[in-house]
Each structure stands twice: as C-alpha cells, then as structure tokens.
C-alpha cells in the first residue's frame, strides 16, 4: 500500500508514478489498474479542501483518513470525480475530536463509472454530507455509511444520490449505532430526475440503540420524477433482538460481550476494507470503546 500524507496543503511523501498534485488537486493517471490501495491522510488541517480525479479506465482503491485531535472548529470540503469507465473503491474514515466538525464530500460518476463508497464515522460532534451525482449513462454507486456515537457525541450524516443520467444505479445502506447518550441522525435521500429512464434507486437505513438514553433518527426519502424506474426503501430503529442476545449469553458471553459481537458484525463491511493495519486497529479500538 502506498501512503500519501497531506499537511498544510502540501504533500509530505513521494507520490506514486504519474500522480499529479497541484492546487489541492490530486490526479490519478488513466488506463491503469492498481492492485495495491492508495492511502491518503489529511493531518491536522483546518478548513482543508482536496479534489481527487480518477482518470478514464483506471481501477483503484483509495483510503482517505481524516484524523485530528484538535478540538477547534474544523471544515473539510472534499471532491472525487470518477471519469468514464473508472472503477473506484473508496473508504472514508473520519476520526475527529473537534466539538464542531463539518465534512462535505461530493462525488461525480461519469459514463459507465462505478463507485463503491464506504464511510466510517467515529468523530465526536460531526456534520457530514456525502453527495453523489451520477452524471453519465450507466454510472453506478454503492454507498455504505456507518456512524457510531457514545457519551455526548452527536453525528448528523446526510447521504444524497442524484440520478442525472439514464440507466444509472444507486444503492445505499446507512447504519447508526448509539450508546450511552449518543445521538445520530441519518438522512438518506435518492433522487431520480425527469427523463432518467431505467434508473434504479434502493436504500436501507438502520438504527441500533444500546442505551435508554441514546437517540437515533433515520429518514429515508425517495424523490422520483420519472415513471420508468425501479426504486425502494426501508428503515428500522431498535435495540438488538432479545432472542439473539439470549442465545449468545447461553453460550457463556456476558451481555456486553454479546452486544459487541453483534455490533462488530454490522461494522465488518467497513473494517474489512481497511488495509492499513494501524488504522484498522485504531478504528476497531475506538469503536469498541464507544459500545
């Protein structure tokens, strides 16, 4: 795995071959399939912006880490453009100690581009937006977002997919896990604009509460201006099923151990995508300390 560290708008590490970084824009060359992931870390930068362009016919996995122990206000504005026929797997890990953090993330998928997007949010106080525009015919996105809150943490996650071309596919799964006095608001919106025939839009939102003081709100919304499409959505909020907990406790686990085992199962799609071992261990430790 190659590491790219950005601090104060400057790259601190050597770029991979033919990568270009200028004016807070990282361009990944075309017609290449990268077998190893690229990890991009933005370190302790306030009001940071970054644009990533994945060029035509390129396949790549990108891990973007936002990490800061500063408690000051922080704002991140991030963009990713997948050019024609690009295949991008993208993992965002947000671990911010700020009491007022804003992460705005915008994606564009051109013709036949495919995006597999995963967001892991374990920040303290966070307003996050993940906005995907499917602007090319045949573009696809699979979006998975997981937020974990505990103590007095509050996370508001907005996920929006807009179909701006026909024959596009959008599939989102958003999960919120709240413990102690944690609060999570998950908004999942998918819009099919008029004339975008044969578009598919599906969404699932799930809230898991492990404390009587925790609070989760989920809002699945479909906005459809075209008839010749397929769409569906669903949402659930609740505690872990009692019969599942009973079964695990009958096998010798404590209540807390059983809850952690089940919740880590929900988090597995995120954790399994973290190829960087120190980041994976830190993420798992932070999540488990919250649940």
PLY file of the C-alpha trace (Angstrom):
ply
format ascii 1.0
element vertex 291
property float x
property float y
property float z
element edge 290
property int vertex1
property int vertex2
end_header
0.00 0.00 0.00
1.24 3.48 -0.91
0.82 6.38 1.54
0.17 9.99 0.60
0.28 12.43 3.53
-1.03 15.97 3.05
-0.40 18.69 5.62
-0.78 22.45 5.19
-1.84 21.85 1.57
1.49 20.20 0.79
2.30 16.56 0.07
4.73 15.24 2.69
5.51 11.95 0.93
6.64 10.87 -2.51
3.79 10.50 -4.99
3.28 7.27 -6.93
4.41 7.29 -10.56
2.50 9.72 -12.82
0.32 11.05 -9.98
-0.03 14.84 -10.08
-0.79 17.10 -7.12
-1.31 20.81 -7.76
-3.51 23.43 -6.10
-5.08 20.88 -3.74
-5.99 18.59 -6.64
-4.73 15.02 -6.92
-4.96 13.48 -10.41
-4.60 9.72 -10.81
-3.48 8.64 -14.33
-5.69 6.80 -16.81
-5.67 3.24 -18.16
-4.06 1.67 -15.07
-5.34 -0.93 -12.61
-3.75 -0.54 -9.19
-3.60 -3.81 -7.27
-2.49 -2.10 -4.04
-4.60 0.51 -2.24
-3.61 4.16 -2.00
-4.00 5.69 1.45
-4.41 9.47 1.64
-4.10 11.07 5.08
-5.03 14.68 5.78
-3.31 15.66 9.02
-4.48 18.34 11.45
-5.50 20.83 8.77
-8.42 23.16 9.42
-10.58 24.35 6.52
-8.99 21.76 4.28
-10.10 21.05 0.72
-9.00 18.32 -1.65
-10.14 17.15 -5.09
-9.29 13.68 -6.37
-9.70 12.86 -10.06
-9.59 9.21 -11.10
-8.93 9.26 -14.83
-10.54 7.20 -17.59
-10.41 3.39 -17.45
-8.49 3.32 -14.17
-9.25 0.93 -11.31
-8.15 1.88 -7.80
-8.92 1.58 -4.11
-8.46 4.76 -2.07
-8.48 5.06 1.71
-8.94 8.64 2.89
-8.24 9.29 6.57
-9.32 12.48 8.32
-7.50 12.49 11.65
-7.11 15.25 14.20
-7.03 15.52 17.98
-7.66 19.28 17.87
-10.95 20.35 19.47
-11.21 23.57 17.44
-13.78 24.01 14.66
-12.86 22.07 11.54
-14.22 22.09 7.99
-13.30 19.68 5.21
-14.50 20.06 1.62
-13.66 17.02 -0.47
-14.41 16.10 -4.07
-13.89 12.95 -6.08
-14.53 12.64 -9.82
-14.61 9.23 -11.47
-14.03 9.68 -15.19
-15.52 7.45 -17.88
-15.28 3.74 -17.07
-13.27 4.34 -13.89
-13.70 1.71 -11.16
-13.22 3.21 -7.70
-13.48 1.63 -4.28
-13.31 4.40 -1.71
-13.16 4.29 2.08
-13.51 7.44 4.20
-12.52 7.16 7.87
-13.37 10.22 9.95
-11.81 10.37 13.42
-12.07 13.97 14.62
-12.01 15.17 18.21
-13.47 18.55 17.24
-16.59 19.80 19.03
-17.74 21.29 15.73
-16.56 19.43 12.63
-18.04 19.67 9.14
-17.17 17.20 6.39
-18.67 17.88 2.97
-17.91 15.21 0.39
-19.04 15.37 -3.23
-18.70 12.61 -5.82
-19.33 12.57 -9.57
-19.52 9.45 -11.72
-19.26 9.80 -15.48
-20.41 7.31 -18.13
-20.05 3.65 -17.02
-18.03 4.65 -13.95
-18.55 2.53 -10.84
-18.18 3.82 -7.30
-18.07 1.61 -4.19
-18.15 4.12 -1.33
-17.80 3.38 2.38
-17.92 5.97 5.16
-16.86 5.17 8.72
-17.72 7.97 11.17
-16.45 7.84 14.75
-15.98 11.56 15.32
-17.28 13.44 18.37
-19.51 16.23 17.02
-19.89 15.98 13.27
-21.98 17.27 10.39
-21.20 15.09 7.38
-22.53 15.13 3.83
-21.86 12.52 1.16
-23.41 13.71 -2.11
-23.16 11.58 -5.26
-24.11 12.81 -8.75
-24.48 10.07 -11.37
-23.92 12.24 -14.43
-23.10 9.63 -17.08
-25.25 6.89 -18.58
-24.55 3.55 -16.96
-22.90 5.04 -13.88
-23.29 3.10 -10.63
-22.75 3.77 -6.94
-22.91 1.50 -3.91
-22.87 3.57 -0.73
-22.40 2.25 2.80
-22.16 4.63 5.77
-21.69 3.63 9.41
-21.81 6.11 12.30
-21.02 5.26 15.94
-21.80 7.65 18.81
-21.44 7.39 22.57
-21.18 9.64 25.64
-22.46 13.04 24.45
-21.34 12.64 20.84
-23.69 13.84 18.12
-23.37 12.92 14.46
-25.60 14.12 11.64
-24.98 12.18 8.40
-26.63 13.22 5.12
-26.32 10.83 2.18
-27.68 12.01 -1.18
-27.60 10.23 -4.55
-28.89 12.09 -7.62
-29.56 10.28 -10.90
-28.78 12.76 -13.66
-28.45 10.21 -16.46
-30.47 7.17 -17.63
-29.52 3.55 -16.88
-27.90 4.52 -13.55
-27.89 2.50 -10.32
-27.78 3.83 -6.77
-27.81 1.55 -3.71
-27.26 2.92 -0.20
-27.10 1.24 3.21
-26.69 3.53 6.23
-26.28 2.23 9.79
-26.21 4.23 13.02
-25.12 2.74 16.37
-25.70 4.80 19.52
-24.68 4.02 23.10
-24.94 5.94 26.40
-26.18 9.45 25.47
-25.02 9.34 21.86
-27.17 10.89 19.14
-27.22 10.07 15.45
-29.34 11.44 12.62
-29.20 9.58 9.32
-30.77 11.15 6.26
-30.83 9.03 3.12
-32.12 10.80 0.01
-32.16 9.44 -3.52
-33.47 11.50 -6.42
-34.26 10.39 -9.97
-34.64 13.37 -12.25
-37.17 13.55 -15.08
-36.20 11.63 -18.21
-33.67 9.37 -16.45
-35.26 6.13 -17.64
-34.31 2.70 -16.30
-32.63 4.17 -13.24
-32.56 2.01 -10.10
-32.66 3.52 -6.62
-32.60 1.48 -3.40
-31.89 2.43 0.17
-31.80 0.81 3.61
-31.40 2.74 6.87
-30.92 1.02 10.22
-30.55 2.38 13.75
-29.25 0.25 16.65
-29.64 1.57 20.20
-27.82 0.01 23.16
-28.89 2.50 25.86
-32.16 4.03 27.01
-30.55 7.48 26.83
-29.31 7.10 23.25
-31.20 8.58 20.33
-31.25 7.72 16.62
-33.33 9.29 13.87
-33.44 7.82 10.35
-35.08 9.46 7.35
-35.28 7.51 4.06
-36.51 9.72 1.20
-37.11 8.93 -2.47
-37.75 11.78 -4.92
-38.77 10.37 -8.30
-39.72 12.45 -11.35
-39.70 9.57 -13.86
-42.04 6.59 -14.28
-39.83 4.01 -15.99
-37.60 3.23 -13.00
-37.17 0.80 -10.11
-36.98 2.10 -6.55
-37.49 1.02 -2.97
-36.52 1.91 0.58
-36.82 0.74 4.17
-35.87 1.87 7.67
-35.72 0.30 11.13
-34.72 1.50 14.60
-34.48 -0.62 17.69
-32.42 -2.49 20.20
-30.64 -5.75 19.49
-33.11 -8.62 19.40
-33.52 -10.26 22.79
-33.52 -13.82 21.43
-30.17 -13.22 19.73
-28.68 -11.86 22.95
-30.17 -14.77 24.91
-28.59 -17.29 22.54
-25.14 -15.72 22.82
-25.38 -15.39 26.61
-26.40 -19.05 26.82
-23.03 -19.78 25.19
-21.17 -18.06 28.00
-20.92 -14.45 26.84
-21.81 -11.52 29.05
-24.44 -9.06 27.86
-21.75 -6.53 26.93
-19.70 -9.14 25.07
-22.77 -10.28 23.16
-23.67 -6.71 22.15
-20.13 -6.01 20.97
-20.04 -9.22 18.95
-23.27 -8.35 17.13
-22.33 -4.71 16.53
-18.91 -5.67 15.22
-20.75 -7.84 12.72
-22.54 -4.75 11.40
-19.21 -2.92 11.21
-17.41 -5.74 9.42
-18.00 -4.33 5.89
-16.13 -1.19 6.94
-13.38 -2.82 8.98
-12.61 -5.42 6.31
-11.86 -2.66 3.79
-9.15 -1.03 5.95
-5.91 -2.42 4.57
-3.72 -0.25 6.80
-3.20 -2.34 9.96
-2.53 0.55 12.44
-5.61 2.41 11.16
-7.72 -0.75 11.36
-6.62 -1.45 14.94
-7.21 2.18 15.98
-10.65 2.22 14.34
-11.68 -1.05 15.98
-10.42 0.10 19.38
-12.23 3.43 19.15
-15.49 1.83 18.04
-15.39 -0.81 20.75
-14.60 1.78 23.40
-17.84 3.53 22.40
-20.07 0.47 22.52
0 1
1 2
2 3
3 4
4 5
5 6
6 7
7 8
8 9
9 10
10 11
11 12
12 13
13 14
14 15
15 16
16 17
17 18
18 19
19 20
20 21
21 22
22 23
23 24
24 25
25 26
26 27
27 28
28 29
29 30
30 31
31 32
32 33
33 34
34 35
35 36
36 37
37 38
38 39
39 40
40 41
41 42
42 43
43 44
44 45
45 46
46 47
47 48
48 49
49 50
50 51
51 52
52 53
53 54
54 55
55 56
56 57
57 58
58 59
59 60
60 61
61 62
62 63
63 64
64 65
65 66
66 67
67 68
68 69
69 70
70 71
71 72
72 73
73 74
74 75
75 76
76 77
77 78
78 79
79 80
80 81
81 82
82 83
83 84
84 85
85 86
86 87
87 88
88 89
89 90
90 91
91 92
92 93
93 94
94 95
95 96
96 97
97 98
98 99
99 100
100 101
101 102
102 103
103 104
104 105
105 106
106 107
107 108
108 109
109 110
110 111
111 112
112 113
113 114
114 115
115 116
116 117
117 118
118 119
119 120
120 121
121 122
122 123
123 124
124 125
125 126
126 127
127 128
128 129
129 130
130 131
131 132
132 133
133 134
134 135
135 136
136 137
137 138
138 139
139 140
140 141
141 142
142 143
143 144
144 145
145 146
146 147
147 148
148 149
149 150
150 151
151 152
152 153
153 154
154 155
155 156
156 157
157 158
158 159
159 160
160 161
161 162
162 163
163 164
164 165
165 166
166 167
167 168
168 169
169 170
170 171
171 172
172 173
173 174
174 175
175 176
176 177
177 178
178 179
179 180
180 181
181 182
182 183
183 184
184 185
185 186
186 187
187 188
188 189
189 190
190 191
191 192
192 193
193 194
194 195
195 196
196 197
197 198
198 199
199 200
200 201
201 202
202 203
203 204
204 205
205 206
206 207
207 208
208 209
209 210
210 211
211 212
212 213
213 214
214 215
215 216
216 217
217 218
218 219
219 220
220 221
221 222
222 223
223 224
224 225
225 226
226 227
227 228
228 229
229 230
230 231
231 232
232 233
233 234
234 235
235 236
236 237
237 238
238 239
239 240
240 241
241 242
242 243
243 244
244 245
245 246
246 247
247 248
248 249
249 250
250 251
251 252
252 253
253 254
254 255
255 256
256 257
257 258
258 259
259 260
260 261
261 262
262 263
263 264
264 265
265 266
266 267
267 268
268 269
269 270
270 271
271 272
272 273
273 274
274 275
275 276
276 277
277 278
278 279
279 280
280 281
281 282
282 283
283 284
284 285
285 286
286 287
287 288
288 289
289 290
